[in-house]
Amino acid sequence: MVRTLCLLCLMMICCVSSGCGLTLGPTVKTEYVLVTPGNPILILENRTLEGRRLDGGGVASFDVGGWVAMPEEHFNALKRAAER
């Protein structure tokens, strides 16, 4: 009986320490693309991501494969130019 109890405790410790059962439900992962001024990059991996619309229209899904990433200040300058 003691041996079975010890074995059960050992299995439970192994299960908890390995992360088994710790992630229940969906997980949220945030990834950033850091670029410097004058060095935009082309995103090669094809993924579908959710993003918040700038016009206040809520959240939408976007396929970002082939997009060009640029620094936030360049994006803000383009946004200001488009608003004119």
C-alpha positions, 0 to 999 in steps of 0.5 A: 500500500505504501509503495503504491502511494509513493509511486502515485505521488512520484507520478503526480510530481513528474506530471506537474513538473513536466507541465502536463495539464498546466495549460487548459484552454486557449493560450495567447501568444504575442510576437513582435517584429522589431525593425529599425528606420530604413530597414523594412523587412518582408515577412516570409511566413504565411500566418493568419493573425488578429488585429485591431482596426485603426478606424475603430471597426473592432478586431479582424483577421489578416493573412500576413504572408508577404507583408512588409514590416516597418518602424512604427514612426514610418507607419504613423507618417503614412497614416497621417498622409492618408488622412489628408 
